[in-house]
Amino acid sequence: MRNMFKSIFTPDVASEIFPKSPAVVGIILLYLATIFMPDSGKLNSREIIGITIVMMLQMALYWFYNSIFKNKYWIYFLIHGVITFDYAIICPQGYKTILLGLIPLFIIQSMVVYSNAISVIITACYFYSIFSVTITILSGVNELVHSMPLLIVITLAMRIFSIIFFNQVKLRIESQKIYQELALAYEKVEELTLINERQRVARDLHDTLSQGIAGTIMQLDAVNANLNKNNAKRAQEIVQRAMEHARKTLSDSRLVIDDLRATATNKRINFSENLKNEIVIFRGVSDTSVTSKVEVASSMAASTEKHILYIIREALNNIAKHSKAENAEIEVIENNNSININIIDDGVGFDVRLIDRMFGHYGILGMTERVKLINGKIKINSKKRKGTSINIIIPIEKGIDDDD
């Protein structure tokens, strides 16, 4: 109830946005109505000049009231009350029109500049008192009885208009703020989209061209080693595998290019078979002994399967290029609506704390980004000369068969 009472007398609008131009236009119309009313012939030149001077003074006070009076608005309304009373002295024939127009205007203005309802009520009583005393002195009590309801109706009408207007102003300001916030959000989204797209392109290039070329190089190194040992048959076998691997790399690169060109495809992959093929390729180019266990029965989103394949391919490449491991173990097991991936080797290991400082080694960074993209968790444990273990848990939803 208290808040409703306050909202009636003090609208939630700052005084800085209270428009002055419409009020000035209203004052000018009151001036013209007073000068050119039907009985204006009774106004002499002295009265017209006096009304003009007082009206100009009043408009000047109204236009600059914020800078002149600041927080002492009671002085401002007190002066306006005196000036309003002066109209009756200067122009006894036309003062009633001016009072009926100006008094509601100043009451509405008090609702804007004051933050408490009591000050508004006191200001309204002050102006109503001036109106009552002026009418009573110059025209009698009967005229006051007839004029007071009209003043009240005009005040209520102006208050209703001000409520509608203030709500429109408030909505406009809020809409401008929302527009600015949306513009900033759009710029941020655009920036983040560009960053994410660059990271995606970097991952795809690394997981296709970089990994493919690295695998081909390892196979050529194996060919060279066998040729030095005069083992031409073995070298020829590895060359055949290298050619197949190069063709697969070219095919994967084309898929990445198609994806960048936004070419839609519904082609699905056999996840388990492709995972086993990755392990077979690794065995053909590495001296590391690998044991594997793949137990995945549920279907997953194609994007999730692709990310898992790239993650395991990167882990195998790291083992082949950096770990110098004799043995490695790969497990990809479905358990409780999640895929548990464990990749363990007995290689030289590394300091996990230095991952971010290893310039040019983007494999682990790419793995971590891919795990996060599919809402998974990754944990890397490694110590020098004690091998490395990577544990990844990826949640899945059974039955999903779209490429999201």
VEXSE-609536 format. One record per atom (N, C-alpha, C): x, z, y. Coordinates in steps of 0.02 Angstrom, whole numbers, padded with zeros to 5 digits, always signed. Layout:
<recs>
XZY
...
</recs>
This chain:
<recs>
+00041+00000-00060
+00000+00000+00000
+00043+00000+00063
+00097+00039+00061
+00141+00042+00119
+00175-00025+00131
+00197-00058+00077
+00229-00123+00083
+00180-00175+00109
+00116-00171+00087
+00066-00218+00110
+00053-00208+00185
+00050-00145+00206
+00039-00128+00276
+00097-00156+00319
+00157-00148+00293
+00216-00172+00330
+00217-00247+00333
+00199-00282+00279
+00201-00355+00278
+00151-00385+00326
+00096-00350+00340
+00046-00376+00386
+00074-00379+00457
+00112-00328+00476
+00136-00323+00545
+00208-00347+00555
+00247-00349+00502
+00317-00370+00508
+00333-00421+00454
+00328-00485+00468
+00344-00536+00417
+00418-00536+00400
+00433-00557+00338
+00502-00558+00314
+00538-00621+00338
+00546-00627+00403
+00580-00685+00433
+00624-00660+00490
+00686-00684+00491
+00732-00663+00543
+00710-00690+00611
+00723-00652+00665
+00704-00673+00732
+00740-00735+00754
+00800-00749+00723
+00838-00808+00743
+00803-00873+00726
+00759-00872+00676
+00726-00934+00656
+00656-00939+00687
+00637-00891+00729
+00573-00895+00763
+00577-00952+00813
+00536-01005+00806
+00542-01063+00849
+00517-01047+00920
+00557-01067+00969
+00538-01054+01039
+00502-01113+01070
+00518-01172+01048
+00489-01232+01079
+00412-01233+01074
+00382-01220+01016
+00308-01221+01013
+00276-01170+01060
+00307-01111+01066
+00279-01060+01111
+00285-01082+01184
+00340-01114+01201
+00348-01139+01270
+00296-01192+01284
+00284-01236+01236
+00232-01287+01244
+00164-01254+01254
+00151-01201+01216
+00088-01165+01224
+00080-01135+01293
+00134-01106+01319
+00131-01077+01386
+00118-01131+01438
+00150-01189+01431
+00138-01244+01478
+00066-01267+01475
+00037-01271+01414
-00033-01290+01408
-00079-01239+01441
-00063-01175+01435
-00102-01124+01469
-00098-01133+01545
-00038-01149+01569
-00028-01160+01641
-00071-01219+01665
-00070-01274+01627
-00109-01333+01646
-00184-01319+01641
-00205-01281+01589
-00276-01264+01583
-00299-01221+01642
-00255-01177+01666
-00273-01134+01723
-00277-01175+01788
-00231-01221+01797
-00229-01260+01859
-00286-01311+01862
-00299-01343+01804
-00348-01398+01804
-00414-01379+01771
-00431-01314+01769
-00496-01295+01741
-00552-01317+01788
-00614-01319+01763
-00669-01346+01804
-00676-01313+01873
-00662-01250+01878
-00669-01217+01944
-00602-01211+01979
-00554-01259+01963
-00488-01255+01994
-00491-01268+02068
-00548-01296+02091
-00553-01307+02164
-00550-01243+02204
-00565-01187+02171
-00562-01123+02205
-00491-01097+02213
-00441-01128+02177
-00371-01107+02182
-00339-01142+02241
-00310-01104+02285
-00275-01133+02341
-00202-01146+02323
-00166-01179+02367
-00096-01197+02354
-00052-01135+02346
-00068-01081+02383
-00028-01020+02376
-00034-00991+02306
-00094-00991+02280
-00105-00965+02212
-00070-01009+02159
-00075-01075+02169
-00042-01120+02121
+00033-01111+02122
+00063-01105+02182
+00135-01095+02187
+00155-01028+02155
+00114-00976+02168
+00129-00910+02139
+00126-00911+02063
+00075-00943+02035
+00069-00949+01962
+00128-00988+01933
+00148-01041+01968
+00204-01082+01944
+00269-01042+01941
+00282-01004+01994
+00344-00964+01997
+00344-00912+01942
+00289-00875+01935
+00285-00823+01884
+00290-00853+01813
+00258-00911+01803
+00260-00944+01737
+00331-00965+01720
+00368-00993+01769
+00438-01013+01757
+00481-00953+01741
+00470-00897+01777
+00508-00836+01763
+00493-00811+01693
+00431-00813+01675
+00412-00789+01608
+00442-00833+01553
+00442-00899+01562
+00471-00943+01512
+00547-00933+01507
+00580-00920+01563
+00652-00907+01562
+00668-00843+01523
+00628-00790+01535
+00638-00728+01497
+00626-00740+01423
+00574-00779+01408
+00557-00793+01339
+00612-00832+01304
+00642-00880+01338
+00692-00924+01307
+00758-00888+01294
+00776-00841+01338
+00841-00808+01333
+00835-00734+01314
+00778-00714+01284
+00768-00643+01270
+00819-00615+01221
+00843-00655+01173
+00892-00630+01124
+00958-00611+01157
+00981-00652+01203
+01046-00638+01235
+01040-00587+01291
+00983-00582+01325
+00976-00536+01381
+00961-00465+01358
+00914-00459+01312
+00890-00392+01293
+00918-00367+01227
+00941-00414+01184
+00970-00395+01120
+00924-00347+01082
+00947-00283+01073
+00906-00236+01034
+00859-00194+01078
+00857-00207+01142
+00812-00169+01187
+00751-00211+01202
+00713-00226+01149
+00656-00270+01157
+00598-00236+01192
+00596-00171+01192
+00542-00136+01226
+00543-00150+01301
+00604-00158+01329
+00609-00176+01400
+00582-00246+01411
+00596-00291+01364
+00573-00360+01369
+00497-00362+01370
+00463-00327+01324
+00391-00327+01322
+00361-00290+01381
+00395-00238+01405
+00371-00202+01464
+00369-00248+01525
+00422-00288+01535
+00425-00335+01591
+00371-00388+01585
+00361-00413+01524
+00309-00463+01514
+00240-00435+01528
+00229-00372+01512
+00165-00341+01527
+00151-00339+01601
+00203-00321+01639
+00196-00318+01712
+00182-00388+01740
+00222-00438+01715
+00213-00507+01739
+00143-00532+01722
+00118-00516+01662
+00051-00538+01642
-00002-00508+01687
+00008-00446+01707
-00040-00414+01753
-00037-00448+01822
+00022-00473+01840
+00029-00506+01906
-00013-00569+01911
-00026-00602+01855
-00068-00662+01859
-00136-00646+01888
-00163-00588+01868
-00229-00569+01894
-00227-00556+01969
-00170-00530+01993
-00165-00517+02065
-00157-00583+02103
-00116-00629+02076
-00103-00692+02110
-00163-00738+02106
-00195-00740+02048
-00249-00789+02037
-00310-00755+02005
-00351-00721+02045
-00410-00686+02018
-00459-00733+01983
-00457-00799+01999
-00505-00846+01970
-00484-00872+01901
-00418-00873+01886
-00395-00904+01825
-00353-00860+01780
-00351-00796+01795
-00308-00751+01756
-00331-00742+01684
-00398-00746+01673
-00425-00731+01606
-00398-00781+01554
-00394-00845+01572
-00368-00895+01525
-00296-00880+01506
-00255-00861+01556
-00185-00846+01543
-00178-00785+01498
-00217-00732+01513
-00212-00671+01473
-00233-00683+01401
-00287-00722+01391
-00310-00735+01323
-00259-00775+01282
-00216-00814+01317
-00166-00852+01281
-00100-00816+01273
-00078-00779+01324
-00011-00748+01323
-00009-00684+01282
-00061-00642+01287
-00059-00577+01253
-00053-00586+01177
-00092-00628+01143
-00081-00638+01070
-00012-00666+01054
+00014-00709+01099
+00081-00737+01088
+00134-00682+01086
+00131-00636+01133
+00182-00583+01135
+00172-00532+01079
+00110-00522+01057
+00099-00478+01000
+00130-00508+00937
+00120-00574+00927
+00150-00607+00869
+00226-00605+00874
+00253-00613+00934
+00326-00610+00942
+00353-00541+00924
+00315-00488+00942
+00337-00421+00925
+00340-00411+00849
+00296-00446+00813
+00298-00441+00739
+00361-00471+00711
+00392-00516+00749
+00454-00548+00725
+00515-00507+00743
+00518-00482+00804
+00580-00449+00826
+00585-00377+00801
+00529-00345+00785
+00531-00276+00761
+00531-00274+00685
+00569-00226+00658
+00573-00219+00586
+00525-00165+00559
+00489-00130+00603
+00443-00079+00580
+00374-00090+00612
+00323-00074+00574
+00254-00088+00595
+00232-00045+00654
+00259+00015+00660
+00238+00060+00714
+00254+00030+00782
+00313+00000+00789
+00333-00031+00852
+00286-00088+00869
+00265-00126+00819
+00219-00181+00830
+00151-00155+00854
+00126-00103+00823
+00062-00075+00842
+00064-00048+00913
+00119-00014+00932
+00126+00012+01000
+00127-00045+01051
+00164-00099+01033
+00167-00156+01079
+00098-00189+01086
+00061-00196+01031
-00006-00225+01034
-00053-00182+01077
-00050-00116+01068
-00091-00071+01109
-00074-00076+01182
-00010-00085+01197
+00013-00092+01266
-00018-00154+01299
-00015-00211+01264
-00043-00273+01292
-00119-00272+01294
-00150-00242+01244
-00223-00236+01246
-00245-00191+01303
-00206-00140+01317
-00222-00095+01372
-00218-00133+01439
-00165-00174+01446
-00159-00214+01507
-00219-00260+01515
-00239-00292+01460
-00297-00336+01462
-00360-00298+01481
-00371-00240+01450
-00432-00201+01463
-00434-00176+01535
-00378-00150+01560
-00376-00124+01629
-00387-00180+01679
-00354-00237+01667
-00361-00293+01713
-00432-00319+01716
-00463-00329+01658
-00532-00354+01656
-00579-00304+01688
-00569-00240+01673
-00614-00189+01699
-00610-00185+01775
-00549-00188+01803
-00540-00182+01876
-00569-00243+01912
-00554-00303+01886
-00571-00363+01922
-00640-00391+01905
-00663-00379+01843
-00727-00410+01823
-00778-00361+01796
-00759-00300+01785
-00807-00251+01762
-00807-00240+01687
-00842-00187+01665
-00843-00168+01595
-00881-00219+01553
-00934-00247+01580
-00973-00296+01542
-00931-00357+01522
-00889-00379+01569
-00845-00435+01554
-00794-00417+01500
-00772-00353+01501
-00725-00330+01450
-00758-00331+01381
-00821-00310+01378
-00857-00310+01314
-00863-00380+01286
-00873-00429+01330
-00880-00498+01308
-00812-00530+01292
-00759-00509+01325
-00693-00541+01317
-00651-00512+01261
-00660-00447+01247
-00617-00414+01197
-00625-00446+01127
-00687-00460+01103
-00692-00493+01037
-00656-00560+01036
-00659-00598+01091
-00625-00662+01093
-00549-00653+01088
-00522-00601+01121
-00450-00588+01118
-00430-00569+01047
-00472-00528+01014
-00457-00508+00945
-00458-00568+00899
-00507-00612+00906
-00512-00671+00864
-00451-00716+00874
-00431-00726+00938
-00372-00768+00952
-00309-00738+00921
-00303-00671+00925
-00244-00637+00896
-00242-00647+00820
-00300-00637+00788
-00303-00646+00715
-00287-00718+00695
-00314-00766+00734
-00301-00836+00718
-00227-00852+00724
-00195-00826+00777
-00123-00838+00785
-00083-00804+00731
-00107-00746+00708
-00071-00711+00654
-00076-00750+00589
-00135-00777+00574
-00143-00818+00514
-00098-00879+00517
-00097-00910+00576
-00054-00969+00584
+00019-00951+00575
+00039-00893+00603
+00109-00872+00598
+00128-00857+00526
+00082-00828+00487
+00097-00814+00416
+00110-00879+00379
+00066-00929+00390
+00076-00993+00356
+00141-01026+00378
+00153-01023+00443
+00214-01055+00469
+00277-01020+00443
+00278-00954+00444
+00337-00917+00422
+00349-00930+00347
+00296-00934+00308
+00305-00949+00237
+00336-01018+00227
+00314-01066+00267
+00343-01133+00263
+00416-01133+00283
+00432-01096+00336
+00502-01091+00358
+00545-01058+00304
+00518-01004+00275
+00555-00969+00223
+00567-01014+00162
+00515-01051+00142
+00522-01096+00085
+00572-01152+00100
+00571-01175+00162
+00619-01228+00180
+00690-01202+00177
+00701-01142+00203
+00768-01112+00201
+00790-01102+00129
+00745-01076+00087
+00762-01065+00017
+00776-01131-00019
+00737-01182-00003
+00749-01247-00034
+00816-01276-00013
+00835-01265+00050
+00901-01288+00072
+00957-01252+00036
+00948-01186+00026
+00998-01148-00010
+01003-01172-00083
+00944-01183-00113
+00944-01207-00183
+00977-01275-00187
+00963-01317-00137
+00994-01384-00137
+01070-01379-00133
+01094-01334-00089
+01166-01325-00083
+01196-01297-00147
+01161-01249-00178
+01186-01221-00241
+01186-01275-00296
+01134-01316-00297
+01133-01370-00347
+01188-01421-00336
+01202-01435-00271
+01256-01482-00256
+01324-01454-00280
+01335-01388-00267
+01397-01358-00290
+01400-01356-00366
+01342-01340-00397
+01341-01338-00471
+01354-01407-00500
+01326-01459-00467
+01338-01527-00491
+01412-01546-00487
+01443-01527-00431
+01515-01541-00424
+01555-01504-00478
+01535-01441-00492
+01570-01403-00542
+01560-01433-00612
+01498-01452-00627
+01484-01483-00692
+01523-01548-00699
+01524-01587-00645
+01561-01650-00647
+01636-01638-00660
+01662-01587-00626
+01733-01570-00636
+01746-01547-00707
+01703-01502-00732
+01711-01478-00800
+01702-01533-00852
+01654-01578-00838
+01644-01635-00884
+01706-01678-00888
+01737-01690-00830
+01797-01731-00829
+01854-01696-00867
+01861-01630-00857
+01913-01592-00891
+01901-01593-00967
+01838-01581-00987
+01822-01581-01058
+01833-01649-01089
+01816-01702-01052
+01825-01769-01079
+01899-01785-01087
+01939-01764-01039
+02011-01776-01044
+02040-01738-01103
+02017-01676-01114
+02040-01637-01171
+02019-01670-01237
+01957-01696-01238
+01933-01729-01299
+01974-01791-01314
+01988-01831-01262
+02028-01891-01273
+02098-01873-01297
+02126-01820-01267
+02193-01798-01287
+02193-01775-01361
+02140-01739-01381
+02137-01717-01451
+02130-01777-01498
+02085-01823-01479
+02074-01881-01523
+02137-01924-01530
+02172-01934-01473
+02234-01973-01476
+02286-01938-01519
+02291-01871-01511
+02339-01834-01550
+02322-01836-01624
+02257-01828-01639
+02237-01824-01709
+02234-01891-01744
+02239-01946-01707
+02239-02012-01739
+02307-02044-01732
+02324-02065-01671
+02387-02101-01662
+02448-02057-01676
+02448-01997-01646
+02507-01954-01653
+02517-01933-01726
+02463-01908-01756
+02469-01887-01826
+02483-01946-01872
+02449-02003-01859
+02460-02062-01901
+02531-02087-01898
+02557-02092-01836
+02626-02115-01829
+02675-02065-01859
+02661-02001-01850
+02705-01950-01879
+02706-01956-01956
+02646-01968-01985
+02644-01976-02058
+02682-02038-02080
+02675-02092-02043
+02712-02153-02060
+02787-02142-02056
+02810-02106-02004
+02881-02092-01996
+02907-02051-02056
+02867-02001-02076
+02889-01960-02134
+02894-02003-02197
+02847-02050-02204
+02850-02093-02263
+02911-02140-02259
+02926-02166-02200
+02985-02208-02192
+03050-02169-02204
+03050-02106-02183
+03108-02063-02198
+03116-02055-02273
+03059-02047-02308
+03063-02041-02381
+03087-02106-02412
+03066-02163-02385
+03090-02228-02409
+03165-02233-02400
+03188-02214-02341
+03259-02218-02326
+03300-02174-02374
+03273-02113-02386
+03309-02068-02432
+03313-02097-02502
+03259-02128-02526
+03260-02157-02593
+03305-02219-02597
+03306-02258-02544
+03351-02316-02543
+03424-02294-02545
+03440-02240-02510
+03509-02214-02512
+03528-02191-02582
+03476-02172-02621
+03489-02150-02690
+03481-02208-02739
+03473-02269-02712
+03464-02328-02754
+03402-02324-02798
+03351-02287-02773
+03288-02279-02809
+03237-02327-02777
+03246-02393-02790
+03205-02444-02757
+03132-02440-02778
+03120-02424-02842
+03051-02421-02866
+03011-02368-02828
+03041-02308-02823
+03007-02254-02787
+02998-02272-02713
+03048-02304-02684
+03044-02324-02614
+02988-02374-02604
+02980-02420-02652
+02927-02470-02646
+02858-02437-02650
+02851-02387-02693
+02788-02351-02697
+02771-02317-02631
+02822-02287-02601
+02810-02252-02538
+02793-02302-02482
+02825-02362-02485
+02810-02413-02436
+02737-02434-02441
+02711-02441-02502
+02641-02459-02511
+02596-02405-02481
+02613-02341-02493
+02574-02287-02464
+02578-02287-02388
+02638-02302-02362
+02646-02305-02290
+02603-02360-02259
+02599-02417-02293
+02557-02471-02269
+02483-02450-02269
+02462-02416-02322
+02393-02392-02325
+02380-02341-02270
+02429-02297-02260
+02422-02246-02208
+02419-02278-02139
+02459-02330-02127
+02459-02364-02063
+02391-02398-02051
+02364-02429-02104
+02298-02459-02097
+02244-02408-02081
+02248-02349-02114
+02200-02296-02101
+02207-02271-02029
+02269-02265-02006
+02281-02243-01937
+02250-02293-01888
+02259-02358-01901
+02230-02410-01859
+02154-02405-01860
+02125-02394-01918
+02052-02387-01923
+02027-02327-01885
+02062-02270-01892
+02042-02210-01855
+02047-02221-01780
+02099-02256-01759
+02108-02270-01687
+02051-02312-01661
+02029-02360-01700
+01973-02401-01679
+01909-02360-01673
+01900-02313-01718
+01842-02269-01714
+01844-02227-01650
+01903-02204-01632
+01910-02166-01570
+01893-02209-01510
+01918-02272-01511
+01903-02318-01456
+01828-02332-01452
+01797-02342-01509
+01724-02353-01510
+01687-02292-01482
+01711-02233-01499
+01680-02172-01474
+01687-02167-01399
+01746-02185-01372
+01756-02184-01300
+01713-02235-01264
+01698-02290-01299
+01653-02340-01270
+01580-02322-01280
+01567-02262-01307
+01498-02237-01317
+01459-02280-01365
+01493-02307-01416
+01459-02346-01467
+01429-02299-01518
+01363-02301-01525
+01330-02254-01571
+01342-02275-01643
+01350-02226-01686
+01358-02241-01758
+01328-02185-01799
+01294-02204-01852
+01264-02155-01896
+01302-02150-01962
+01362-02180-01964
+01401-02181-02025
+01425-02111-02043
+01408-02089-02102
+01428-02023-02125
+01489-02029-02171
+01526-01975-02177
+01585-01973-02220
+01573-01923-02276
+01606-01936-02332
+01604-01888-02387
+01657-01836-02373
+01634-01777-02352
+01680-01727-02327
+01730-01706-02381
+01706-01687-02438
+01751-01661-02491
+01801-01715-02512
+01778-01777-02521
+01823-01831-02542
+01876-01844-02489
+01855-01846-02426
+01904-01858-02372
+01954-01801-02367
+01931-01740-02378
+01976-01683-02376
+02027-01687-02432
+02005-01706-02492
+02051-01713-02548
+02100-01770-02537
+02077-01824-02504
+02122-01880-02488
+02177-01859-02440
+02159-01816-02392
+02210-01792-02345
+02264-01754-02383
+02244-01713-02431
+02292-01674-02470
+02335-01720-02514
+02304-01773-02542
+02342-01821-02583
+02394-01856-02541
+02374-01878-02480
+02422-01911-02436
+02479-01865-02418
+02464-01801-02407
+02517-01753-02391
+02565-01746-02449
+02540-01743-02509
+02584-01736-02568
+02629-01797-02575
+02605-01856-02553
+02645-01915-02560
+02702-01921-02511
+02699-01884-02455
+02751-01891-02403
+02791-01827-02394
+02774-01775-02431
+02808-01711-02421
+02834-01684-02488
+02889-01648-02484
+02917-01617-02544
+02886-01549-02558
+02840-01527-02514
+02807-01463-02523
+02756-01467-02579
+02758-01417-02623
+02709-01413-02677
+02644-01383-02650
+02589-01418-02661
+02525-01397-02631
+02474-01383-02686
+02441-01326-02681
+02383-01311-02723
+02322-01308-02677
+02267-01334-02701
+02208-01338-02658
+02146-01316-02696
+02097-01292-02657
+02033-01271-02685
+01979-01289-02633
+01935-01334-02651
+01883-01357-02606
+01815-01344-02639
+01775-01301-02608
+01709-01285-02635
+01659-01285-02577
+01633-01344-02561
+01584-01351-02507
+01525-01391-02534
+01466-01359-02536
+01407-01391-02564
+01357-01413-02510
+01353-01376-02454
+01303-01391-02403
+01326-01448-02359
+01276-01483-02332
+01290-01535-02283
+01299-01503-02214
+01341-01533-02174
+01354-01508-02107
+01346-01565-02058
+01344-01547-01994
+01343-01599-01942
+01406-01641-01948
+01399-01706-01937
+01457-01751-01943
+01514-01730-01898
+01497-01706-01838
+01549-01685-01791
+01588-01625-01818
+01552-01579-01852
+01586-01521-01882
+01633-01543-01937
+01610-01588-01980
+01653-01613-02034
+01715-01647-02006
+01705-01687-01953
+01762-01723-01923
+01812-01674-01895
+01787-01622-01860
+01833-01572-01831
+01872-01536-01886
+01838-01518-01941
+01873-01483-01996
+01928-01527-02026
+01913-01591-02036
+01963-01637-02064
+02024-01642-02018
+02011-01649-01952
+02067-01653-01905
+02108-01588-01904
+02073-01531-01909
+02108-01467-01909
+02155-01461-01969
+02129-01478-02029
+02170-01474-02089
+02226-01525-02088
+02212-01586-02063
+02264-01637-02058
+02320-01613-02013
+02303-01581-01958
+02355-01557-01912
+02395-01501-01945
+02361-01456-01981
+02397-01402-02015
+02446-01430-02067
+02425-01481-02104
+02470-01512-02154
+02529-01547-02120
+02517-01581-02065
+02572-01613-02028
+02622-01562-02003
+02596-01505-01979
+02642-01453-01955
+02685-01426-02012
+02654-01419-02071
+02693-01396-02129
+02747-01446-02146
+02728-01511-02146
+02776-01563-02164
+02832-01570-02114
+02817-01563-02049
+02867-01577-01997
+02908-01515-01979
+02879-01456-01983
+02912-01398-01953
+02927-01341-02001
+02885-01331-02052
+02890-01268-02090
+02947-01266-02140
+02967-01326-02167
+03018-01328-02221
+02996-01285-02280
+02931-01285-02293
+02903-01242-02346
+02912-01275-02414
+02921-01234-02465
+02924-01258-02534
+02854-01258-02565
+02812-01212-02543
+02745-01207-02571
+02694-01198-02515
+02635-01226-02527
+02580-01218-02480
+02515-01213-02519
+02468-01178-02489
+02403-01168-02522
+02347-01182-02472
+02298-01222-02493
+02243-01239-02450
+02178-01221-02485
+02136-01182-02451
+02070-01163-02477
+02017-01180-02424
+01966-01216-02445
+01909-01230-02403
+01847-01212-02444
+01819-01153-02428
+01767-01126-02471
+01706-01109-02429
+01647-01128-02453
+01585-01109-02420
+01563-01040-02445
+01548-00997-02396
+01530-00928-02414
+01485-00899-02360
+01424-00880-02380
+01377-00847-02333
+01366-00888-02269
+01346-00951-02278
+01331-00995-02221
+01390-01004-02174
+01449-01004-02202
+01509-01017-02161
+01562-01051-02205
+01607-01085-02172
+01662-01117-02206
+01725-01076-02192
+01755-01050-02245
+01816-01011-02239
+01875-01056-02257
+01921-01063-02211
+01979-01106-02221
+02042-01062-02219
+02082-01066-02270
+02145-01029-02273
+02201-01079-02288
+02251-01081-02245
+02308-01125-02254
+02371-01082-02250
+02407-01078-02307
+02464-01032-02313
+02525-01072-02335
+02583-01057-02305
+02646-01087-02328
+02701-01034-02326
+02755-01048-02363
+02812-01001-02366
+02872-01028-02327
+02856-01061-02272
+02909-01093-02233
+02945-01046-02186
+02978-01076-02136
+03022-01038-02091
+02983-00995-02042
+02919-01013-02030
+02879-00974-01984
+02899-00984-01911
+02865-00949-01866
+02880-00954-01794
+02850-00893-01759
+02868-00886-01695
+02843-00830-01655
+02777-00852-01624
+02722-00821-01646
+02655-00840-01621
+02649-00830-01546
+02685-00782-01518
+02681-00769-01446
+02708-00826-01404
+02747-00870-01434
+02779-00924-01396
+02741-00990-01401
+02680-00989-01430
+02643-01051-01440
+02630-01086-01374
+02609-01049-01322
+02591-01080-01258
+02652-01108-01223
+02713-01087-01242
+02773-01110-01207
+02807-01167-01243
+02780-01188-01299
+02812-01240-01339
+02790-01308-01313
+02825-01334-01264
+02807-01398-01232
+02812-01455-01283
+02761-01497-01282
+02761-01555-01326
+02730-01542-01394
+02717-01479-01411
+02686-01462-01475
+02612-01446-01462
+02570-01497-01467
+02500-01489-01449
+02455-01480-01510
+02485-01478-01570
+02445-01474-01631
+02404-01410-01635
+02437-01353-01627
+02401-01289-01632
+02350-01283-01576
+02368-01306-01516
+02321-01305-01460
+02259-01346-01477
+02269-01406-01505
+02213-01448-01524
+02171-01416-01578
+02203-01384-01627
+02167-01349-01680
+02123-01294-01649
+02152-01255-01604
+02115-01200-01573
+02055-01227-01534
+02065-01281-01497
+02009-01309-01458
+01954-01334-01504
+01972-01367-01558
+01921-01392-01604
+01883-01335-01637
+01917-01282-01656
+01883-01224-01685
+01832-01195-01636
+01851-01190-01573
+01804-01163-01523
+01745-01209-01513
+01756-01274-01516
+01701-01322-01506
+01647-01316-01559
+01665-01294-01618
+01615-01287-01671
+01600-01213-01684
+01612-01172-01631
+01593-01100-01631
+01627-01061-01686
+01687-01081-01704
+01724-01046-01756
+01774-00996-01728
+01809-00964-01773
+01861-00916-01755
+01925-00934-01793
+01981-00927-01759
+02045-00944-01791
+02093-00886-01781
+02131-00872-01834
+02181-00820-01832
+02245-00846-01863
+02299-00842-01826
+02364-00868-01849
+02413-00810-01855
+02441-00801-01914
+02492-00751-01926
+02556-00786-01950
+02610-00771-01917
+02673-00803-01937
+02731-00759-01915
+02783-00758-01957
+02845-00724-01942
+02903-00768-01964
+02956-00764-01927
+03013-00806-01943
+03039-00791-02014
+03049-00845-02052
+03075-00843-02121
+03027-00808-02169
+02964-00798-02147
+02915-00766-02192
+02851-00807-02197
+02852-00869-02174
+02795-00913-02183
+02740-00903-02131
+02688-00941-02140
+02632-00943-02093
+02566-00944-02131
+02518-00909-02104
+02450-00911-02133
+02400-00923-02076
+02354-00968-02089
+02302-00985-02040
+02235-00973-02073
+02194-00931-02041
+02127-00916-02066
+02076-00940-02015
+02029-00981-02037
+01977-01008-01994
+01910-00996-02025
+01862-00971-01986
+01794-00961-02009
+01748-01001-01963
+01710-01046-01994
+01666-01090-01956
+01594-01080-01980
+01548-01058-01936
+01479-01050-01958
+01445-01118-01967
+01402-01123-02017
+01364-01185-02028
+01291-01168-02037
+01249-01218-02024
+01178-01211-02035
+01159-01263-02088
+01134-01239-02143
+01117-01284-02198
+01061-01331-02178
+01068-01392-02200
+01016-01441-02188
+01028-01484-02127
+01076-01465-02084
+01090-01506-02025
+01125-01569-02046
+01098-01625-02022
+01126-01689-02044
+01132-01737-01986
+01138-01711-01925
+01144-01754-01867
+01215-01749-01840
+01232-01798-01800
+01298-01799-01770
+01294-01773-01699
+01293-01707-01694
+01283-01675-01628
+01352-01663-01598
</recs>
